[in-house]
Amino acid sequence: MPKKLSKAPNEAPPPLPSSTDTSIIPTPSTLTDSLPLPKLIVFDLDYTLWPFWVDTHVTPPIKASSGHEHVKDRLGESYAFFAEVPSILYSLREHGILVGAASRTHAPDLGKEMLRLLQIPAGEGKRKKSIDFFDHMEIYPGNKITHFNKLQKATGLRYEEMLFFDDESRNKNVETLGVHMHLVRDGVNRAAFDIGVRDWRKKHGHPVAVTDGPPSRVKD
């Protein structure tokens, strides 16, 4: 049974901060604490970056709103990112962290079109296509081990230098490669992001917080 969408049909999501208000949403604390960070952070799409299955809930063609904060499909239903996703993607770009997408959707072209139409405040009154915040994209059906094998070949990074956010526990099989996966329950937000980074640090023997000596356990 498809997951229930987090909004009523035809109801537009709450507006995102304007392009001049990017700083209203704080940067995840783990990006500013001067401790080690993954070199590549990878996100699933459905129910991780946005609250729907793009191949199940969205009926193409899709069209952006005037501000590109959300899109509407042929049936008039509105779709957008989870509220804190735009600020997280912006912060990752500002801090020089590589960003990837790994999705097993059966509608890869529609997923990419959604990323092209949804825009993110980029400072100084400007907005950028969200797809431009991704350095690497692996969007197609299949086992996500394949997605990460291709990401590793494209980046030359070790799997241990990667952090993955996904909403499906079956995709933890990527951890057999050395990738650390953080399971999200209600989409990516700052709290989930910081927990994921701290767990990645703990797993690889790094201090978890600025005051830490040896790595310590972090409660989910």
N, C-alpha and C positions, 0 to 999 in steps of 0.2 A: 504494500500500500504506500503510495507517495506520501512523503512528509507534508504536514500541514504548513502552508505558508504563514509567515509571521505577520501578515497584513491582510486586510479584507480585500476582496476583488475590487478593482478600479480605484483603490485608495492610494494616493501618492504618498511616498515615504516622507518623513520629516525632512525639511530642507537641510542640506549640508552647510557648513560655514561658508561664507562668501570668500572669494579669492583674496580679499584683504584681511580675512580673519583666520588664516591658517594657524596662527600661533595660539588661538583660543584653546585648542585641544592640545594638552601637554605632550611633549615627546616621551615615548617610553623611557623609563628611568634607566634601563639597562643599556641604552644607547649613549648615555651621558655620564656613566660612572667610571669610565676609564679602565674597565676590566675587559678581558678578551671577549671577542665576538666571533660568531661564525663568519666565514668569508662569503658564503652563499646561503640565503634564506629563501626557501621555496614554499609556495602556497598552493594548496588545492583551490579550486574555484567554488563549486557548489556546496552550500552550507558551511563554507569556510570564509570566503570573501564576500559572498552574497547569499541571501536566505531563500534560495530556490534551486531547482534543477533546471539548468538552461535547456536540456534536451527533453524535458517532460512538461514543465509549466509554461514555457514561453512559446507563443505562436507567432512565427515570423510572418511578414517583415516587422522590424522594430524601428522606432524613430525616437530620437533624443528630445527631451524637453528643451525649452529655450535656453536654460542655464546648464544643460547637460549634467544635472545632478541625478536624473533618473531617465529611463526610457519607457516607452509604451509599446506594447505589441499590437498585433492586428485586432485583438479582442478588446483593446483599451486598458489592459491591466498594466500597472506600473511596477518597475523593477529597479533596484538600486543596490549599492554596496551596504553591508553592515555599517553602522554609523561611524565607527572609529577607523575603518579600513583606509579611507583616503589619507588621513593624517599619518598613519603608520607607513604607508607606501612613500609618502612625501619625505618623512623623516629618514627612511632607509636610504633614499637617494641623496639626501643632504649629508649623510654620514658615510657615504661611499661604500655601502654594502651592496653586493650583487643580489639581485632579486630574480627568482625564477617562478614559473607556474608549472605544475604537474597535475593534469586533470585527465580522467578517463572518460569524459563525456562522449556521448555518441553524436554530439552536434558541435564538433570543433570549430567550424566556420562561424556558427552563431555565437559561440563563446568568445571568439576573437572579435566579432563585430560588436558584441556587448562592451568589450574592453576598449574598442575604438570610440564608441559613442559616449561612454561614461567618462567625464572629465574630472580632474582633481585640481583644487586650488594650488598654485605653484608660486605664490608670492608676487608682490608688486602688481596686484590687480590682474594677474594672468592666470589662465587655466591651461592644463595640458591633458591630452588624451591619456587615460590610465594605462593603455597598452605601452606607452612610452616609458613607464616606470619599471618595465620588465626587461631584463637583460637576456633572459633565456626562457623559451616557452616550449613545453612538451605537452600538447593537448590532443589526445586521441584515445580511443578505447584500448584497454589492455592492462596487464599487470604493471604496477608502478615501479617495479624493479627495472623494467625496460626504460621507463622515463628517466630514472636516475642513472642508469648506465649511459644514456645519451647525454645527460647533463654533465656527468663526469668527463666524458670524452670531449665535450664542447668547452669545458672550463679548465680542464687539467687539474682540478682540485681533488684532494683526498675526500672520500666520503665523510670522514670524521670532521671535516671542516664545514659540513652542511647541516642545516636545521630545517625540518619540514613540519608544516602545520597542516593538519587534515582532520576531517570529522569522522572518518571511518576507521575503526580499529583494525580491520583486515589489512589496511595499508601499512601497518607496523612491520610487515614483512620486509620493508626496505631497511630495517635495522640490522638485518643479516649482512648487509653491505657495509655497515658502519655509520650510516646516516642516523641521526637522532630525530625521532618523530614525536611531536607533541600533539596529543589528541584534544581537539576543541569541541566543546559541547554546544555553545551558542554563538558560533562564529568567532573570528579573530577580533580581539579588542586589546587595549593596552595591558590589562591585567594578565590575559592569557599569553600575550607576547612576552611579557617579562618573566612569567613562570617558565615558558619554553626556553628562553635564553638561559635562565639560571639553572634549569635542569641540564641543558647542554654543557654548561660550565662544570657542573658537578660531575657529570658523566666522564668528562675528559680531564678531571683533576685540577681545574682552575678554581680560584676563589669565587664564591657565589655572590658575595656582596663586598663592599669596600672595606668593611671592618673585619672580614673573615681572615682566619689563618688557614688551616686545612679545610678542604671542602666540607660542607655540612649539609644535612638533609633539608630539603625545602618541601614544605607541605603544599599539596595541590589545593 
